[in-house]
Amino acid sequence: MNKKFRQRILRLTLALLLISGVYGSNPFDTKAMAAETPGSDGWQVLVNDNFENDSLGTKAEDQGYDVYKPMLEEGNAGGLNGDAYVAKAPGKSGNSLYVYDDHNSVSKVAYRNTTRIVKTFEKQEGVVVAEVSFMQPGPQREKAKVLNLLSSNGDYIARITADPSQAKFVFDAKTGPDNMYPYEPNRWYNIKVVVDIVNDQVMVYVDGNLCFSKQPTVEVRSAGTTTSEKIKQNIAMIELLTAGESPNPINSFYVSQIKVSAKPPADTPEAPAGLTAYPRDKEIYVEWAPSPSARSNNVYVATKPDAADSEYVKVMDKYNKKFVPSDYVSITKLGTSSTSPLLENGKTYYVKITQNTRLLSKGTDTEVESPLSLSQAVAVTPNPRQALESATTSIIQNVYVNDTKNMSGWSVQNGLALGSTPYGDSQSTITKLSSNYTGIDWIRTSNASGAYTASDVLTTFAVTNDADVFVAVSRETMEANLAWLSTWTKTADTIELDGGAKVFDLYKKSFAANSQVTLSKIAQSDSNGYFILVRGRSIQLNSFEFIDWNGNKLSALTPGMNATAKVEVTNNTAEERSFVVICALYDANQRLVTYTSASVTAHAGQKRTLNTGFKVPQNLSGYHAKAFIWDSFITMKPLSNSITIQ
């Protein structure tokens, strides 16, 4: 090589070094961070940043992150700004990493419109757990990549996005994006992703709630025969990036914790965890905690407590439906064939489960079953369905609950009021309730029943008289889970719990006397369960108006006047009924100002018109009048609808 050619090579090398210094290196050409020594359980912490000991203003680059800032064109920021540095964590104590861009400040298309941070670690081919504590300051929701896991080649294995169009965190799976969990600005969320590369599974948690189990974004398996050939993918990077554009002046988020842990591929099948079983009518409901290392599970049943493993009968083979928050099966037979004997009520059965796992150490892709001996047997005795206890005076009778796991929290109640607790498994109380629903019969449910998935029907009950049934549904419930309420009417009324922290819409449907009411599941682990209100219509309030002494309807009330309240009612029952008709006046703060009442007896099917005197107060600003019917002043049980005059 001549001297002139060597000088050209040298100049070219220097130019490439200068370009690298200006433009930055390839996003995926990064040095792996040193990891901590693996623990005795095989887990190794690869990244653990909480920024508590970092000075405010410390750059993310000083923490080992590669930061890729907005550029109007390659190599030219063009007035765009973006960065990642340590700042105070808003809304809680301690520090956080603040990541932002101001792409909204320009109208031109940018070469890179986001701020992207990446930390690289030793590539992993087993199980990886990544966690972040995330908050988006708003004031409006904006799109952000909350937690991405990438391979050493830059392939996305798992991606979680804050999606403002759906107001939810979204996971990108092979089959397309999946809605996960609702989010709000100015609130912190803990997000965890568990990936088992060998078994091709991903599990996502938000605030400790398992949202779902899915497959990764890309294929992570190959058809090779050696360990290195079998693992097509790996995980070597964690990535977070801003929106690039949003309804807010600055696109930003805070993270106060970034942690990545990993362990090598399993060499033996793991024991399943969290096995529980619940009795039903000639049936056993079995559930267990999902595991990312489980390709599928087998369920076994024995008929005696000291049964040897060989005496257990397989009743479910390679079950892999993977429901959230737990896997479950319904067992009705002692076997898997059509001729297997049915389960019997009053007989105790013993349940075990095993886990089928891919093991690279076996040299093939065959799923290996965990030993039955690793599973602790759970005893359960099926029994006939039993209705909840209900007072003979209640309009609600024969309540059956299919969610036997959480049925202990269900009960039939009367006298709904402010301060009532709608759930038997929660201390939440009603803090806002329209007087239209005060005093009626209702069903207290379990909040945990919102996650029930074992059957389409959650509960059934009967109404003894004509009635309006109301289902109080949390506004956190996804519309897709309310399709069964499409024939119901969504009212304008709401019920609030805990000072407005939880708001419930009321869906209404009318039922004839002795009808059975069937209510479906909502099957959503991140939403409150519904509760049920029932208001009788045995006495129908037909009309309510004010009239003068000549019987003419008054279009308005005059302060201080003596008016007459005219009420028309009908007894819709097949027997004579006595009741009290009440006309009340309330002020703007819903406080009772004055009322008048009349005791009435009506024959079966009889229509009665009542006139009662009414003294109008001097101040009428914001006042409204309401007519309603009680069974008596002693029990004060509503028997009808109400009519309000503003």
VOVO-881162 format. One record per residue: x, y, z of N, C-alpha, C in turn. Coordinates in steps of 0.2 Angstrom, whole numbers, plus 5000, padded with zeros to 4 digits. Layout:
BEGIN
XYZXYZXYZ...
This chain:
BEGIN
500449945000500050005000500450065000500450114995500850174994500650225000501050275001500950325006500350365005500250384998499650424997499050384998498950324997498350284998498250275006498850265010498750265017498550325020498750385017498450455020497750455018497450435013496750435011496350395016496650335018496350295023496250325029496850355031496850395038496350445038496350485033495850545033495150525033494950465030494350435030494150415037494650385040494450355047494350415051494750465051494650525055493950555054493750555048493150585046492550545049492650485049492050435051492050445059492650455062492650465070492250535071492450585067492050645069491350645067491150605062490450605061490050565067490450515069490150475075490050515081490550565082490450605088489950655087489750675081489250725080488550695080488450645076487850615075487650565080488150535083487950475088488050415085488150365088488250295086487650265084487650205081487050165079486650155086486050165086485650155092485750085095485850035091485949965094486649945095487149995094487849975094488050005101487849975107487950005113488349945118488649975123489049935127488649905133488649845134488249815139488449835146487949845150488149865157488249795161488749805166488949745170488349735175488249665176487649645180487949625187487449625192487649605198487749525198488049495203488149425203487449395204487349335201486649305202486549275209485949275211485849255218485749175218485649155224485549075225485049055221484449095220483949065216483949075208484549095206484749105199484549175196484249215200484049285197484649335198484649375193485249415192484949485191485149535194484949605193485349635188485049655182485449685177485449765177484849795179484749865179484349875185484649925189484249945195484350025197483950065194484050135194483450165197483550195203482950235206483150315207483750335205483950405205483950435212483850405217483750435224484450465226485050435224485650465226485950505221485550525216485850565210485650645211486150685210485950755210485450775205485050825207484550855202484950885196484750865190485050885184485550835181485650785185486150735182485850705176486250705171486050675164485950605164485450575160485350505159485950475157486350505152487050475150487450455155487450495161487950485167487650425170487050395169486850335172486850275168487250285162487350225158486850225152486450275151485950275146486150305140485950275134486050315128485450355126485550415125484950465124485050485117484450485114484350505107483850555106484150625105483650685106483350705099482850745099482550765093483050795088482950785082483350825077482850845071482950905069482550925063482750885057483350875056483650835051484250805053484550755050485050715053485650755054485850755061486450795063486350865064485650885064485450955065484850965069484950985076484350995080483851045078484051095074483651145071483151175076483351185082482951225087482551175091482551115089482151065094482551045100482151035105482451015112482250955114482650915118482450855121482950835125482850805131483350775135483050725141483450705145483250655150483750675156483450695162483950715167483550705174483850695179483550685186483250745188482650735191482150795193481750765199481450815203481050785209480450755206480250695209479650655207479050695209478650725204478050755206477550705209477150735214476650695217476850645222477550635223477750585229478450615230478750585236479450605238479950565234480550595234481050565230481250595223481650565220481850585213481650545208481650565202481450535196481850555190481750515184482150535178481550565174481650635172481250675168481450665161480950645156481150635149480650675145480950715140480450765137480750775130480250805126480450835119479950895118480150935114479650995112479550995105479450935102479350935094478750975092478250995097477651035095477851105094478451125095478651195094478851205087478851155083479051165075478451135071478351155065477851135061478151085056478851085055479151045050479150975052479250925047479350855049480050845051480150815057480750805059481050735058481750735057482150675056482050625062482050655068481850615074481450665079480850655080480450695084480350675091480650625094480650605100481250605104481250595111481850585115481750515117482250475116482250405117482850385121482750345127483250325131483350255131483950225131484050155130484650135135484550075138485050045142485149975140485749965138485949895136486249855141486149785142486449745146486549675143486949635147487049565144486449535141486549505135485949475132485749415136485049415136484749355140484349315136484349245138483949195134483449155138483349175144482949135148482349185150482249195157481649235159481949305161481549355159481749425160481149465163481249495169480749535172480949615172480549655169480749725168480149765172480349815176479949855179480049925179479549965178479650045178479050075183479250125186478750165189478650235185478050245182477950285177477350335178477450405176476950455177477050505171476450515168476350565163476050625166476350685165476150745169475550785166475350765159474850795156474950875154474350915154473750905157473350855154473450835147473050785144473550725142473150665141473550605140473950615133474550585133474850585126475250515125475350505119475650445118476450435120476550385123477250375125477450295125478050275124478250205124478550205131478050165135478250165143478750115144478750055141479250005142479349955136479949965133480049915127480649875129480549815127481149765128481349745121482049755119482249735113482849685113482949655107483449605107484149645105484649605105485349635104485349655096484849635092484849655085484349715084484049735090483549785089482849765088482649705088481949675087481649685093480949715093480549725099480249655101480349635107480149575110479449595114479449645117478849665121478849745121478249775119478149845119477449865123477549915127476949945131476950015129476350035127476250105125475650135129475750195131475250235134474850265128474250245127473850265121473250315122473350375121472850425123472150415119472150385113471550375110471050325113471350285117470950235121471050245128471450295130471550305138471750245141472150205138472450145141473150125139473450085144474050055142473950005137474349995132474249945126474849905126474749835125475349795123475249775116475849775113475849755106476049675105475649635104475749565103475749545096475949485094475949465087475349465084474749465088474049465085473849535084474249585086474049655086473949685093473849755094473849785100473249765104473349755111472849735116472749785121472149815122472049855128472149825134472449865139472649825145472349865151472549925152472349955159472250025158471750055161471650125160472150165164472350225161472750275164472550345164472750385169472650455169473250495170473350555167473850595169473950615176474550625178474750645185474550595190474650535188474650475192475150425191475450405196476050355196475750285195476050245190475850175189476550135189476450075192477050025192476849975187477349965182477249925176477749875176477549805176478049755176477849705170478449685166478349635161478749575162478549515162478849455163478849425156479449405154479549375147479949305148479649245146480049185146480149175138480749185136480949175129480849105127481049055131481048985129480348965128479848985132479148965132478749015128479049065125478649105121478049145124478149165130477649195134477849265137477349305137477349375140476849385145476949405151476449425156476549505158476049535159476049605160475649625166475949665171475649685177475649755177475049785180475049855181474749865188475149905192474949915199474849845203475149795201475149725204474549685201474149715196473649675193473849645187473849575186474049545180473449555175473749595170473249615164473049555159473549525157473449465153474149425152474049375149474649335146474649325139475149345136475149355128475849325126475849315119476449295116476849365114477549355113477949415112477749445105478049505104477949545098478149505092478749475092479049435087479149365088479349325083479449255085480149245088480149205094480749205098481049135098480649085094480949015093481049005086481548955086481748925079481648855080481748815074481648745074482348705075482848735077483448705078483448655083484048615084484048555089484548575095484948625094485448635099485148695103485448705109485248765113485248835109485848845106485948905103485548915097485348855093484948865088484148875090483948845095483348845097483148925099483548955102483449025104483549075099483049095095483049135090483149205092482849225098482949295100483249295107483349355109483649365116483349435118483449455124483349525127483949555129484149615127484749645128484649725130484049745129483949825130483249835133483249895137482649925139482649995136482050015133481950075130481350105132481350175133480750215134480850275129480250305127480350365123479650405123479750475122479250515122478750515116478250555116477750555111477950575104478350635104478550665098478050715096477450705098476950755096476350745101475950785104475450775108475050845109474450835113474050895114474350945119474950925122475250965127475851005124475951055127476551105125477251065125477351025130477950985130477750905131478050865127477950795127478350765133478150735138478550715143478250665148478750635152478550585157479050575162478850555168479350535173479450465175480050445176480050375179480550375185480250345190480650345197480950275198480850225194481150165195481250125188481850105187481950065181482350005183482049945183482449885185482349825180482849785179482849735175483149675178482849615179483149555182483049495177483449445178483449395173483649325176483449275174483749205176483849165170484249115170484349075164483749025162483748995156483148955155483148895160482548875162482448825167482748755164483048715169483248645167482848595170482348615174481848565176481148605177480648565176479948595176479848625183479548685183479348715190478648695192478648695199477948675202477448735201476848715199476348765199476148805205475948865205475848895211475148925212474848935218474248965219473648925218473648855219473148815217472548825222471948835220471348845224470748805221470348785225469748745222469148765226468548775222467948795225467348755223466948735228466348685227465848725223465548685218464848705215464448645215463848655211463348595211463648545206463848485209464148435205464748455201465048495203465648535199466148565204466748565201467348595205467648645201467648705204468048765200468748765203469248765198469948755200470248815197470648845200471048905197471748905200472248935197472948935199473248995196473849025199474149075196474549065189474449095184474749085178475549095179475949055175476649065175476949075168477349115167477649125160478049065157478249025162478548965160478148905158477448915159477048855158476748865151476848815147476548815140475848795141475648745146475048725147475048685154474448665156474348635163473948575162474048525167473648465167473248465174472648445175472348445181472148375183472248355189472148285191471648285197471348235198470848225204470848155207470848155214470848085217470248085222470048025224469448025228469648005236470248005237470447995245471048035246471148055253471648105255472348075254472448015255473047985255473247945249472947965243473047935237473747945234474047895232474647895228474547935222475147965219475147995213474847955207474947895208474747845202473947835203473647855208472947855209472547915207472947965205472548025203472348015196471748045194471548035187471548105184471848105178471848165174471148185171470948245173470348265171470348325166470948355165471048405160471748405157471848395151472448385147472748445143473348465145473648525142473148585141472948605146472448665146472948725146472748775141473148835140472748895138472148895141471748955139471949025141472349015147472649075150472149135151471749125156471349185158471649225163471449295163471749335168471249355173471349365180472049365183472249295184471849235183472149175185471849125179472249065179471949015174471448975178470948945175470448915179470148855174469848805177469448755174468848735178468348715175467748685178467748615177467748575183467848505182467148475184466848435180466248395181466248325181466848295178466848225177467548195180467548135182468148105185468548075179468748115174469148085168469048135163469248115157469248155151468748125145468548065146468048035141467348055142466948045137466248055138465848005143466247955144465947905149466247905156466647955157466947965164466347975169466447955175465947965180465848035182465248055183465148125185465248135192465448195194465648215201464948215205465048195211464448195216464448245221463848275223463748315228463848285235464248315240464348285246464948235247465248225241465848185241466448235240467048215244467648255244468148235239468348275235468848265230469548295231470048275229470748305230471048325223471248385223471448415216472148425216472548415211473248435210473248455202473848495201473948515194474648505193474848505186475548505184475648555179476248565177476448615172476848585167476648605161477048575155477548635152478148625152478648675151479148655146479348695141479948685136480548685140481048635139481648635142482148625137482648675136483148665131483648615133483748595139484248545141484048475138483348475136483148405134483348395126483548455123483848445116483248445111482648455113482048455109481548505111481048515107480548565109479948535113480048465115479548435119479348465125478748475127478548495133478648445139478948465144479048415150478548435155478248385158477748395163478148385170477948435174478148435181477948375185478348355190478048295194477448305198476948265198476348275202476548285209477048255211477248255218477348325220477548375216477748445217477048485219476448455217475848495218475548475225475348525229475048505235474248495234473948445236473248425235472848475238472248495235471748535238471148495238470848495244470148455245469548505244469048475241468448515239467848465239467348495242466748445242466148485238465948465232465348495228464748485233464348535232463648535235463148575231462448555233461948585229461948665229461748695224461748775224461248795230461448845233461048875239460948945237460348965238460149035238460349075244460549145242460649185248460049195252460149205259459649225263459349285261458649285262458249355260457649355264457549415267456949425271456349415267455849385271455149365267454849435264454949485268454649555265455049585259455649555258456049585252455749565245455849615241455549605234456049555230456649545233457249505230457249435233457149385229457149315232457549275228457749215230458049165226458649185223459149215226459749245223460249185223460549175217461049125216461649155213462249145216462849175214463349115211463549125205463949075202464749085204464849145206465549155209465649125216465749065217465749035223466349055227466849075223467549095227467349155231466949205228466849265232466149275234465749225235465049225236464949245244465449235248465349255255465249335256465449375251465349445251464649465249464249415246463649435243463049435249462549475249462049475253461449515251460849495253460249535251460149585256460049655255460049705259459349745258459149785263458649825262458849895265458449945263458550015265459250045263459350045256459950075253459950155256460550175258460650245260461350265259461450335260462150355261462550325266463150305265463550265270463450195269463050165265462950095264463650075260463850015262464449985259464149935253464249945247464049905242464349845241464949835244465349765243465449735250465449675250465549635256466249625257466749635252467449625253467849695253467449745254467749815253467449865258467849915261467549965265467350025262467350025255467050085251466350095253466150155254465450175256465150225251464550225250464150265246464150335249464350385245464450455247463950505243463650475238463250515234462650475231462050485233461450445231460850485230460550475224459950515223459350485228458950535230458450515235457950465231457950455224457550415221457650335223458250325226458450255227458550245235458450295238458450295246457950245248458150195252457650145256457550085252457750075246457550025242457949955244457649895241458049835242458649835237459149795239459749795235460149735237460649715232461049665233461749685234462049675240462749685241463149635237463649645233464049595230464749605232465249565229465949565231466249605225466749645227467049685222467449645218467749585221468149545217467749505212467149505212466749465207466749505200467049565200467149595194467549565189468049515192468549485188468249415187467649395189467449325188467349305180467649245178467549235171467349155170467149125175467049055174466449035170465949075170465349065166465049135164464649135159464349195156463949225162463549185165463049215170463449215177463349275180463649285187463149275192462549295191462049295196461349285193460849255197460149255195459749275201459149305201458749315206458049325204457549315208456849335206456549395210456049425207455749485210455049465211454749475217454149455219453549495217453749565215453249605212453549645206453049675202453349715197453849765200454449765196455049805199455449835193455849885195456349915191456949885194457449855190458049825192458649875189459049895194459649945192460249905193460749905188461449875189461849935189462249945195462750005196463349975193463650005188464249985184464750045185465350025187465950065187466050095180466250165180466450195174467150165171467450125175468150095173467950035169467350015169467249955165467249965158467549925154467649935147466949915143466749955138466149955135466049885132466549855130466549785127466249735132466349745138466149695143465449715146465149765143464449775144463949765139464149725134463649705128463049675131463049645136462449605139461949655142462149725143461749775145461449815139461449795133461249835127460449835127460149795130459349795131459149835137459649855141459449895147459549975145459250015149459250085148459750115153460250155150460650195154460350255157460250265163459950325166460450375167460150435168460650495169460850495177460650455181460850455188461550415189461850435194462550405196462550395203462950345205463150335212463850345213464050375218464750395220464950355226465550325226465850295232466450345234466550345241467150375244467350445241466850485241466850555240467050565232466750525228466850535221467450495218467850455222468450425219468150365214467550345215467350295211466550315209466450315202465850335200465450275196464850265197464450215194463850235191463750215184463150225180462650175182462050195181461450155183461150135177461050065175460750035170460050005172459450025169458850005172458449955167458049915170457649865166457049845170456449845167455849835171455649755170455449725176455249655176454549645179454149605177453549585179453649545186453049545190453149505196453249435194453649405199453849335199454349315193454649365190455149355184455849335187456249305183456849285185457349335181457849365185458249415182458949385182459249385176459949355175460449405173460949405176461449455175462149425174462449445169463049415166463749445170464249415168464949435171465149505167465649535170465949595166466749565165466949525169467649495168468149545166468249585171468749635170469149645177469749625177470149625184470249695186470349745182470549815184469949855185469349825186468749865187468349845193467949885196467549865202467049825199466749775203466149735202465549785202465049755199464449795200464049775206463549815208463049795213462349815210461849795214461149785211460649815215460249855212459649895216458949875213458449865217457849845215457249885218456949915214456349965216455649935214455249925218454549895217454149945213453749915209453249955205452549925206452449895212451749865214451249925214451449975217451050035217451350085212450950105207451150145202450950225203451450265203451350335204451250365197450650385195450450405188450650475187450450515191450550595190450550625196450850685196450950735202450950805199450550845202450550915200450250955206450351025205450051065210449451105206448851115210448251145208448051195213447651245210447351295214446651275217446351315221445651295224445151275219445251295213444751275208444851215204445451185206445651125202446051135196446251205195446651215189447451205190447751175186448451165186448851225187449351235192449751285192450351285188450551335184451151325180451751345185451651385190452151405195451951415202452351405207452151415213452351485216451851515220452051585222452251575229452851605231453051605238452551625243452451585248451951595254451251575252451151545246450451525245450251455248449551445248449351385250449151345244449451295242449351255236449051185238448851155233448551085234448951035229449250985232449650935228449150885226449150865220448650815217449150755214448950705217449350645215448850585213449050555208448650495205449050435206448750375209449150315210448650255208449050205206448650135205448950085208448550035211448749975214448749925209449349905207449449855202449449785204449349775211449349705213448649675213448649605215448049575215447649575222447849615226447549615233447549685235447149695240447049765243447749785246447949845245448549875248448449935252448849945257448850015261449550035260449550105260450250135259450150205260450750245260450750315262451050355256450650405253450850445248451150515251451750525249452150585252452250635247452150695248452350755243452850795248453450805245453950835249454350895245454550945249454951005245455651005248456151005243456851005245457151065243457651095246458051155244458551135240458951185238459551175233460051125235460051115242460551075245460251005246459750985243459350925244459150915252459050965255458750965262458050965262457650925266456950925266456750995270456251025266456051095269455351075272454851045269454251035272453950975268453450945270453050885267452350885269451950845265451350825267451150755265450750725268450650655267449950625268449750575265449150545266449150465266448850435270448750365271448250335266448350285262447850265257447750195257447150175256447050105255446650095248446950045244446650045237446549965236445949955233445849885231446249865225446249795223446649775218446449805211446949835208446849865202446549935202446349955208446050025209446550085208446250135205446650195204446350245208446750285212446550335217446850405215446450455216446750525216446650555222447250585225447350615231447450685231447150725235447250805235447450815242448050845243448250865250448550935250448450975256448651035256449451045257449651105254450451105254450551185255450951195260451151265262451751285258451751335254452351355250452751405254453451385255453851435259453951505255454251545258454351615255454951615250455451575252456051565247455951505243455951515236455851455232456551445228457051485229457651475224457951405224457951375219458351315219457951255221457251265223456851215226456551165221456451105223456051055219455651015224455050995221454550955224454550885222454450835226454450765224453850725227453550685223453050635226453350565226453150525231453350455231452950415236453050355236452550315240452950265244452850265251453150215255452550165258452850105260452350055263452050085270452450125274452250155280452850195282452650235287453150285290453650245295453450185297453850145301454450105297454250075292454850035288455050085282454650125280454850175275455150145269454850095266455050055261454750085254455150105249454850135243454450075239453850095237453450045233453350065226453650125224453450145217454050185215453950215209454350265206454250325209454650385208454450445211454450495205454050555206454050605201454250675204454650705201454950765203454750825199454550885202454350945199454950995201455251025196455751075197455451145199
